[in-house]
Amino acid sequence: MVMVKIKIETEGYATIEKKAMASGNSTSIYLPNTWKGKKVLAILLEPNEDE
C-alpha cells in the first residue's frame, strides 16, 4: 500500500499531539481522563515506512 499525503479538515474542541506507543500486539495513545467516552479522531501525521 502506498501512503499518499491527504488534507483533512475537521472541527473540534482541543488537540493533543502524541507519539503512539506499543501496547501488546497493538498501538495506543493516552488521552486525558476527561476525554473518556467522547468521540476522538486520531490522524497519522507522518508516513508509515513499514508499508
N, CA, C and O atoms as a Tripos MOL2 file, in Angstrom:
@<TRIPOS>MOLECULE
protein
  204   203    51     0     0
PROTEIN
NO_CHARGES

@<TRIPOS>ATOM
      1 N           0.8450   -1.1770    0.0000 N.3       1 MET1
      2 CA          0.0000    0.0000    0.0000 C.3       1 MET1
      3 C           0.8900    1.2390    0.0000 C.2       1 MET1
      4 O           1.7790    1.3680    0.8420 O.2       1 MET1
      5 N           0.6570    2.1330   -0.9260 N.am      2 VAL2
      6 CA          1.4100    3.3840   -1.0000 C.3       2 VAL2
      7 C           0.6610    4.4360   -0.1950 C.2       2 VAL2
      8 O          -0.5370    4.6430   -0.3830 O.2       2 VAL2
      9 N           1.3830    5.0990    0.7030 N.am      3 MET3
     10 CA          0.7620    6.1410    1.5190 C.3       3 MET3
     11 C           0.9080    7.4690    0.8060 C.2       3 MET3
     12 O           2.0170    7.8810    0.4650 O.2       3 MET3
     13 N          -0.2110    8.1400    0.5800 N.am      4 VAL4
     14 CA         -0.2420    9.4280   -0.0730 C.3       4 VAL4
     15 C          -0.7430   10.4500    0.9330 C.2       4 VAL4
     16 O          -1.7520   10.2190    1.5990 O.2       4 VAL4
     17 N          -0.0530   11.5720    1.0530 N.am      5 LYS5
     18 CA         -0.4680   12.6100    1.9870 C.3       5 LYS5
     19 C          -1.7630   13.2430    1.4930 C.2       5 LYS5
     20 O          -1.8790   13.6050    0.3220 O.2       5 LYS5
     21 N          -2.7460   13.3740    2.4020 N.am      6 ILE6
     22 CA         -4.0260   13.9800    2.0690 C.3       6 ILE6
     23 C          -4.3080   15.1200    3.0390 C.2       6 ILE6
     24 O          -3.7450   15.1640    4.1330 O.2       6 ILE6
     25 N          -5.1660   16.0280    2.6440 N.am      7 LYS7
     26 CA         -5.5620   17.1270    3.5210 C.3       7 LYS7
     27 C          -6.9030   16.7630    4.1540 C.2       7 LYS7
     28 O          -7.8490   16.3910    3.4610 O.2       7 LYS7
     29 N          -6.9680   16.8760    5.4820 N.am      8 ILE8
     30 CA         -8.1900   16.5730    6.2210 C.3       8 ILE8
     31 C          -8.5970   17.8240    6.9840 C.2       8 ILE8
     32 O          -7.7860   18.4130    7.6990 O.2       8 ILE8
     33 N          -9.8370   18.2250    6.8340 N.am      9 GLU9
     34 CA        -10.3380   19.3930    7.5490 C.3       9 GLU9
     35 C         -11.4540   18.9430    8.4740 C.2       9 GLU9
     36 O         -12.3900   18.2690    8.0440 O.2       9 GLU9
     37 N         -11.3580   19.3160    9.7440 N.am     10 THR10
     38 CA        -12.3560   18.9190   10.7260 C.3      10 THR10
     39 C         -12.4920   20.0150   11.7790 C.2      10 THR10
     40 O         -11.6480   20.9080   11.8640 O.2      10 THR10
     41 N         -13.5280   19.9490   12.5600 N.am     11 GLU11
     42 CA        -13.7270   20.8910   13.6570 C.3      11 GLU11
     43 C         -13.6780   20.1330   14.9680 C.2      11 GLU11
     44 O         -14.0880   18.9740   15.0320 O.2      11 GLU11
     45 N         -13.1840   20.7700   16.0100 N.am     12 GLY12
     46 CA        -13.1080   20.1130   17.3000 C.3      12 GLY12
     47 C         -12.9620   21.1210   18.4180 C.2      12 GLY12
     48 O         -13.1020   22.3270   18.2130 O.2      12 GLY12
     49 N         -12.6790   20.6120   19.6030 N.am     13 TYR13
     50 CA        -12.6090   21.4430   20.8050 C.3      13 TYR13
     51 C         -11.2190   21.5040   21.4240 C.2      13 TYR13
     52 O         -10.9380   22.4000   22.2190 O.2      13 TYR13
     53 N         -10.3490   20.5680   21.0710 N.am     14 ALA14
     54 CA         -8.9930   20.5610   21.6150 C.3      14 ALA14
     55 C          -8.1280   19.6550   20.7480 C.2      14 ALA14
     56 O          -8.6380   18.7970   20.0280 O.2      14 ALA14
     57 N          -6.8250   19.8520   20.8240 N.am     15 THR15
     58 CA         -5.8920   18.9740   20.1210 C.3      15 THR15
     59 C          -4.7660   18.5740   21.0670 C.2      15 THR15
     60 O          -4.3700   19.3340   21.9510 O.2      15 THR15
     61 N          -4.2700   17.3770   20.8580 N.am     16 ILE16
     62 CA         -3.1010   16.8850   21.5830 C.3      16 ILE16
     63 C          -2.2790   16.1040   20.5770 C.2      16 ILE16
     64 O          -2.8040   15.2270   19.8920 O.2      16 ILE16
     65 N          -0.9980   16.4130   20.4820 N.am     17 GLU17
     66 CA         -0.1240   15.6510   19.5960 C.3      17 GLU17
     67 C           0.7120   14.7170   20.4530 C.2      17 GLU17
     68 O           1.4420   15.1640   21.3380 O.2      17 GLU17
     69 N           0.6060   13.4210   20.1900 N.am     18 LYS18
     70 CA          1.2980   12.3970   20.9770 C.3      18 LYS18
     71 C           1.9680   11.4050   20.0460 C.2      18 LYS18
     72 O           1.6360   11.3240   18.8640 O.2      18 LYS18
     73 N           2.9150   10.6490   20.5880 N.am     19 LYS19
     74 CA          3.5390    9.5590   19.8580 C.3      19 LYS19
     75 C           2.8380    8.2640   20.2450 C.2      19 LYS19
     76 O           2.6740    7.9740   21.4310 O.2      19 LYS19
     77 N           2.4240    7.4820   19.2440 N.am     20 ALA20
     78 CA          1.7690    6.1990   19.5090 C.3      20 ALA20
     79 C           2.8080    5.2280   20.0680 C.2      20 ALA20
     80 O           3.9180    5.1280   19.5450 O.2      20 ALA20
     81 N           2.4410    4.5200   21.1260 N.am     21 MET21
     82 CA          3.3520    3.6040   21.8010 C.3      21 MET21
     83 C           2.8350    2.1660   21.6940 C.2      21 MET21
     84 O           1.6330    1.9330   21.5630 O.2      21 MET21
     85 N           3.7660    1.2090   21.7510 N.am     22 ALA22
     86 CA          3.4030   -0.2050   21.7120 C.3      22 ALA22
     87 C           2.5400   -0.5540   22.9150 C.2      22 ALA22
     88 O           2.7650   -0.0790   24.0280 O.2      22 ALA22
     89 N           1.5420   -1.4000   22.6580 N.am     23 SER23
     90 CA          0.6400   -1.8450   23.7180 C.3      23 SER23
     91 C           0.1720   -3.2570   23.3600 C.2      23 SER23
     92 O          -0.8200   -3.4220   22.6510 O.2      23 SER23
     93 N           0.8800   -4.2670   23.8480 N.am     24 GLY24
     94 CA          0.5690   -5.6520   23.4760 C.3      24 GLY24
     95 C           0.8690   -5.8770   22.0060 C.2      24 GLY24
     96 O           1.9820   -5.6100   21.5530 O.2      24 GLY24
     97 N          -0.1140   -6.3680   21.2530 N.am     25 ASN25
     98 CA          0.0400   -6.5820   19.8150 C.3      25 ASN25
     99 C          -0.4940   -5.4040   19.0120 C.2      25 ASN25
    100 O          -0.7420   -5.5350   17.8130 O.2      25 ASN25
    101 N          -0.6730   -4.2550   19.6600 N.am     26 SER26
    102 CA         -1.3000   -3.0970   19.0370 C.3      26 SER26
    103 C          -0.5180   -1.8370   19.3830 C.2      26 SER26
    104 O           0.6130   -1.9080   19.8650 O.2      26 SER26
    105 N          -1.1190   -0.7030   19.1370 N.am     27 THR27
    106 CA         -0.5390    0.6040   19.4440 C.3      27 THR27
    107 C          -1.6050    1.4380   20.1420 C.2      27 THR27
    108 O          -2.7910    1.3130   19.8380 O.2      27 THR27
    109 N          -1.1880    2.2840   21.0700 N.am     28 SER28
    110 CA         -2.1670    3.1230   21.7630 C.3      28 SER28
    111 C          -1.6100    4.5140   21.9990 C.2      28 SER28
    112 O          -0.3990    4.7310   21.9630 O.2      28 SER28
    113 N          -2.5110    5.4470   22.2400 N.am     29 ILE29
    114 CA         -2.1450    6.7870   22.6960 C.3      29 ILE29
    115 C          -2.9590    7.0490   23.9640 C.2      29 ILE29
    116 O          -4.1140    6.6360   24.0650 O.2      29 ILE29
    117 N          -2.3630    7.7200   24.9020 N.am     30 TYR30
    118 CA         -3.0440    8.0450   26.1410 C.3      30 TYR30
    119 C          -3.5710    9.4690   26.0480 C.2      30 TYR30
    120 O          -2.8560   10.3890   25.6510 O.2      30 TYR30
    121 N          -4.8400    9.6340   26.4230 N.am     31 LEU31
    122 CA         -5.5090   10.9280   26.3690 C.3      31 LEU31
    123 C          -6.0040   11.2940   27.7600 C.2      31 LEU31
    124 O          -6.0730   10.4360   28.6390 O.2      31 LEU31
    125 N          -6.3510   12.5640   27.9670 N.am     32 PRO32
    126 CA         -6.8350   12.9650   29.2890 C.3      32 PRO32
    127 C          -8.0640   12.1600   29.7070 C.2      32 PRO32
    128 O          -8.8980   11.8100   28.8720 O.2      32 PRO32
    129 N          -8.1680   11.8750   30.9840 N.am     33 ASN33
    130 CA         -9.2920   11.1250   31.5300 C.3      33 ASN33
    131 C         -10.6210   11.8110   31.2200 C.2      33 ASN33
    132 O         -11.6450   11.1430   31.0770 O.2      33 ASN33
    133 N         -10.6100   13.1350   31.1160 N.am     34 THR34
    134 CA        -11.8430   13.8800   30.8240 C.3      34 THR34
    135 C         -12.3590   13.5930   29.4180 C.2      34 THR34
    136 O         -13.5100   13.9090   29.1140 O.2      34 THR34
    137 N         -11.5380   13.0060   28.5580 N.am     35 TRP35
    138 CA        -11.9540   12.6540   27.1970 C.3      35 TRP35
    139 C         -12.6200   11.2770   27.1560 C.2      35 TRP35
    140 O         -13.1200   10.8790   26.1040 O.2      35 TRP35
    141 N         -12.6390   10.5430   28.2660 N.am     36 LYS36
    142 CA        -13.2030    9.1940   28.3080 C.3      36 LYS36
    143 C         -14.6550    9.2220   27.8580 C.2      36 LYS36
    144 O         -15.4410   10.0430   28.3310 O.2      36 LYS36
    145 N         -15.0100    8.3250   26.9460 N.am     37 GLY37
    146 CA        -16.3800    8.2280   26.4550 C.3      37 GLY37
    147 C         -16.7220    9.2230   25.3660 C.2      37 GLY37
    148 O         -17.8390    9.2130   24.8490 O.2      37 GLY37
    149 N         -15.7710   10.0900   25.0050 N.am     38 LYS38
    150 CA        -16.0090   11.0880   23.9610 C.3      38 LYS38
    151 C         -15.5570   10.5500   22.6160 C.2      38 LYS38
    152 O         -14.7300    9.6410   22.5540 O.2      38 LYS38
    153 N         -16.0930   11.1030   21.5460 N.am     39 LYS39
    154 CA        -15.6800   10.7390   20.1970 C.3      39 LYS39
    155 C         -14.3620   11.4650   19.8920 C.2      39 LYS39
    156 O         -14.2850   12.6880   20.0010 O.2      39 LYS39
    157 N         -13.3250   10.7040   19.5100 N.am     40 VAL40
    158 CA        -11.9860   11.2440   19.2820 C.3      40 VAL40
    159 C         -11.5190   10.8070   17.8940 C.2      40 VAL40
    160 O         -11.8250    9.6970   17.4590 O.2      40 VAL40
    161 N         -10.7850   11.6660   17.2010 N.am     41 LEU41
    162 CA        -10.2460   11.3680   15.8780 C.3      41 LEU41
    163 C          -8.7290   11.3490   15.9600 C.2      41 LEU41
    164 O          -8.1190   12.3360   16.3710 O.2      41 LEU41
    165 N          -8.1070   10.2330   15.5720 N.am     42 ALA42
    166 CA         -6.6460   10.1310   15.5370 C.3      42 ALA42
    167 C          -6.2120   10.2040   14.0690 C.2      42 ALA42
    168 O          -6.7840    9.5210   13.2210 O.2      42 ALA42
    169 N          -5.2080   11.0260   13.7690 N.am     43 ILE43
    170 CA         -4.7270   11.2230   12.4040 C.3      43 ILE43
    171 C          -3.2420   10.9330   12.3570 C.2      43 ILE43
    172 O          -2.4830   11.4810   13.1550 O.2      43 ILE43
    173 N          -2.8110   10.0830   11.4390 N.am     44 LEU44
    174 CA         -1.3930    9.7790   11.2500 C.3      44 LEU44
    175 C          -0.7210   11.0000   10.6260 C.2      44 LEU44
    176 O          -1.1010   11.4150    9.5310 O.2      44 LEU44
    177 N           0.2690   11.5830   11.3000 N.am     45 LEU45
    178 CA          0.8970   12.8320   10.8670 C.3      45 LEU45
    179 C           2.1840   12.6480   10.0840 C.2      45 LEU45
    180 O           2.7110   13.6190    9.5410 O.2      45 LEU45
    181 N           2.7050   11.4270   10.0100 N.am     46 GLU46
    182 CA          3.9060   11.1680    9.2220 C.3      46 GLU46
    183 C           3.7320    9.8520    8.4840 C.2      46 GLU46
    184 O           2.9840    8.9860    8.9380 O.2      46 GLU46
    185 N           4.4080    9.6880    7.3550 N.am     47 PRO47
    186 CA          4.2240    8.4700    6.5560 C.3      47 PRO47
    187 C           4.6240    7.2270    7.3280 C.2      47 PRO47
    188 O           5.5280    7.2690    8.1630 O.2      47 PRO47
    189 N           3.9500    6.1200    7.0460 N.am     48 ASN48
    190 CA          4.2410    4.8290    7.6530 C.3      48 ASN48
    191 C           5.2110    4.0870    6.7490 C.2      48 ASN48
    192 O           4.7930    3.5050    5.7490 O.2      48 ASN48
    193 N           6.4880    4.0960    7.0780 N.am     49 GLU49
    194 CA          7.5240    3.4970    6.2480 C.3      49 GLU49
    195 C           7.4640    1.9740    6.2390 C.2      49 GLU49
    196 O           8.0810    1.3400    5.3830 O.2      49 GLU49
    197 N           6.7180    1.3680    7.1910 N.am     50 ASP50
    198 CA          6.6330   -0.0820    7.2960 C.3      50 ASP50
    199 C           5.7900   -0.7060    6.1790 C.2      50 ASP50
    200 O           5.9010   -1.9030    5.9130 O.2      50 ASP50
    201 N           4.9580    0.0920    5.5340 N.am     51 GLU51
    202 CA          4.0590   -0.4510    4.5000 C.3      51 GLU51
    203 C           4.5510   -0.1050    3.1200 C.2      51 GLU51
    204 O           3.9240   -0.4780    2.1290 O.2      51 GLU51
@<TRIPOS>BOND
     1     1     2 1
     2     2     3 1
     3     3     4 2
     4     3     5 am
     5     5     6 1
     6     6     7 1
     7     7     8 2
     8     7     9 am
     9     9    10 1
    10    10    11 1
    11    11    12 2
    12    11    13 am
    13    13    14 1
    14    14    15 1
    15    15    16 2
    16    15    17 am
    17    17    18 1
    18    18    19 1
    19    19    20 2
    20    19    21 am
    21    21    22 1
    22    22    23 1
    23    23    24 2
    24    23    25 am
    25    25    26 1
    26    26    27 1
    27    27    28 2
    28    27    29 am
    29    29    30 1
    30    30    31 1
    31    31    32 2
    32    31    33 am
    33    33    34 1
    34    34    35 1
    35    35    36 2
    36    35    37 am
    37    37    38 1
    38    38    39 1
    39    39    40 2
    40    39    41 am
    41    41    42 1
    42    42    43 1
    43    43    44 2
    44    43    45 am
    45    45    46 1
    46    46    47 1
    47    47    48 2
    48    47    49 am
    49    49    50 1
    50    50    51 1
    51    51    52 2
    52    51    53 am
    53    53    54 1
    54    54    55 1
    55    55    56 2
    56    55    57 am
    57    57    58 1
    58    58    59 1
    59    59    60 2
    60    59    61 am
    61    61    62 1
    62    62    63 1
    63    63    64 2
    64    63    65 am
    65    65    66 1
    66    66    67 1
    67    67    68 2
    68    67    69 am
    69    69    70 1
    70    70    71 1
    71    71    72 2
    72    71    73 am
    73    73    74 1
    74    74    75 1
    75    75    76 2
    76    75    77 am
    77    77    78 1
    78    78    79 1
    79    79    80 2
    80    79    81 am
    81    81    82 1
    82    82    83 1
    83    83    84 2
    84    83    85 am
    85    85    86 1
    86    86    87 1
    87    87    88 2
    88    87    89 am
    89    89    90 1
    90    90    91 1
    91    91    92 2
    92    91    93 am
    93    93    94 1
    94    94    95 1
    95    95    96 2
    96    95    97 am
    97    97    98 1
    98    98    99 1
    99    99   100 2
   100    99   101 am
   101   101   102 1
   102   102   103 1
   103   103   104 2
   104   103   105 am
   105   105   106 1
   106   106   107 1
   107   107   108 2
   108   107   109 am
   109   109   110 1
   110   110   111 1
   111   111   112 2
   112   111   113 am
   113   113   114 1
   114   114   115 1
   115   115   116 2
   116   115   117 am
   117   117   118 1
   118   118   119 1
   119   119   120 2
   120   119   121 am
   121   121   122 1
   122   122   123 1
   123   123   124 2
   124   123   125 am
   125   125   126 1
   126   126   127 1
   127   127   128 2
   128   127   129 am
   129   129   130 1
   130   130   131 1
   131   131   132 2
   132   131   133 am
   133   133   134 1
   134   134   135 1
   135   135   136 2
   136   135   137 am
   137   137   138 1
   138   138   139 1
   139   139   140 2
   140   139   141 am
   141   141   142 1
   142   142   143 1
   143   143   144 2
   144   143   145 am
   145   145   146 1
   146   146   147 1
   147   147   148 2
   148   147   149 am
   149   149   150 1
   150   150   151 1
   151   151   152 2
   152   151   153 am
   153   153   154 1
   154   154   155 1
   155   155   156 2
   156   155   157 am
   157   157   158 1
   158   158   159 1
   159   159   160 2
   160   159   161 am
   161   161   162 1
   162   162   163 1
   163   163   164 2
   164   163   165 am
   165   165   166 1
   166   166   167 1
   167   167   168 2
   168   167   169 am
   169   169   170 1
   170   170   171 1
   171   171   172 2
   172   171   173 am
   173   173   174 1
   174   174   175 1
   175   175   176 2
   176   175   177 am
   177   177   178 1
   178   178   179 1
   179   179   180 2
   180   179   181 am
   181   181   182 1
   182   182   183 1
   183   183   184 2
   184   183   185 am
   185   185   186 1
   186   186   187 1
   187   187   188 2
   188   187   189 am
   189   189   190 1
   190   190   191 1
   191   191   192 2
   192   191   193 am
   193   193   194 1
   194   194   195 1
   195   195   196 2
   196   195   197 am
   197   197   198 1
   198   198   199 1
   199   199   200 2
   200   199   201 am
   201   201   202 1
   202   202   203 1
   203   203   204 2
@<TRIPOS>SUBSTRUCTURE
     1 MET1         2 RESIDUE 1 A MET
     2 VAL2         6 RESIDUE 1 A VAL
     3 MET3        10 RESIDUE 1 A MET
     4 VAL4        14 RESIDUE 1 A VAL
     5 LYS5        18 RESIDUE 1 A LYS
     6 ILE6        22 RESIDUE 1 A ILE
     7 LYS7        26 RESIDUE 1 A LYS
     8 ILE8        30 RESIDUE 1 A ILE
     9 GLU9        34 RESIDUE 1 A GLU
    10 THR10       38 RESIDUE 1 A THR
    11 GLU11       42 RESIDUE 1 A GLU
    12 GLY12       46 RESIDUE 1 A GLY
    13 TYR13       50 RESIDUE 1 A TYR
    14 ALA14       54 RESIDUE 1 A ALA
    15 THR15       58 RESIDUE 1 A THR
    16 ILE16       62 RESIDUE 1 A ILE
    17 GLU17       66 RESIDUE 1 A GLU
    18 LYS18       70 RESIDUE 1 A LYS
    19 LYS19       74 RESIDUE 1 A LYS
    20 ALA20       78 RESIDUE 1 A ALA
    21 MET21       82 RESIDUE 1 A MET
    22 ALA22       86 RESIDUE 1 A ALA
    23 SER23       90 RESIDUE 1 A SER
    24 GLY24       94 RESIDUE 1 A GLY
    25 ASN25       98 RESIDUE 1 A ASN
    26 SER26      102 RESIDUE 1 A SER
    27 THR27      106 RESIDUE 1 A THR
    28 SER28      110 RESIDUE 1 A SER
    29 ILE29      114 RESIDUE 1 A ILE
    30 TYR30      118 RESIDUE 1 A TYR
    31 LEU31      122 RESIDUE 1 A LEU
    32 PRO32      126 RESIDUE 1 A PRO
    33 ASN33      130 RESIDUE 1 A ASN
    34 THR34      134 RESIDUE 1 A THR
    35 TRP35      138 RESIDUE 1 A TRP
    36 LYS36      142 RESIDUE 1 A LYS
    37 GLY37      146 RESIDUE 1 A GLY
    38 LYS38      150 RESIDUE 1 A LYS
    39 LYS39      154 RESIDUE 1 A LYS
    40 VAL40      158 RESIDUE 1 A VAL
    41 LEU41      162 RESIDUE 1 A LEU
    42 ALA42      166 RESIDUE 1 A ALA
    43 ILE43      170 RESIDUE 1 A ILE
    44 LEU44      174 RESIDUE 1 A LEU
    45 LEU45      178 RESIDUE 1 A LEU
    46 GLU46      182 RESIDUE 1 A GLU
    47 PRO47      186 RESIDUE 1 A PRO
    48 ASN48      190 RESIDUE 1 A ASN
    49 GLU49      194 RESIDUE 1 A GLU
    50 ASP50      198 RESIDUE 1 A ASP
    51 GLU51      202 RESIDUE 1 A GLU
